[in-house]
Amino acid sequence: MFSVLAVYMSSCGVSEDEAVRLREGESFSDAPYCGSFGCVNPYQFCTEIFLEFGRSPPICVFDDVCERLECANSNRTCALFDGFPAQVKCID
């Protein structure tokens, strides 16, 4: 049982190179959680945000989400990767 739990917890981790954080004054309080079929608004992405403390639950965000975020490692750039759920993380 412990090994299954350890694998699960490590799969949810976020490396410092991938991690983003909210810019000062920003929040996701206006971002609804994704439903079973994604977001109600067709212009939003159902997205996991790779935060410093782990992945967010899937939330609905617009494609300009990186304007609200900064990378934990300042040498990297925030990017939105399409998929279901999409991913927001930092890249080279």
Order of alpha helices (4+ residues) and beta strands (2+ residues): alpha-beta-beta-beta-beta-beta-beta-beta
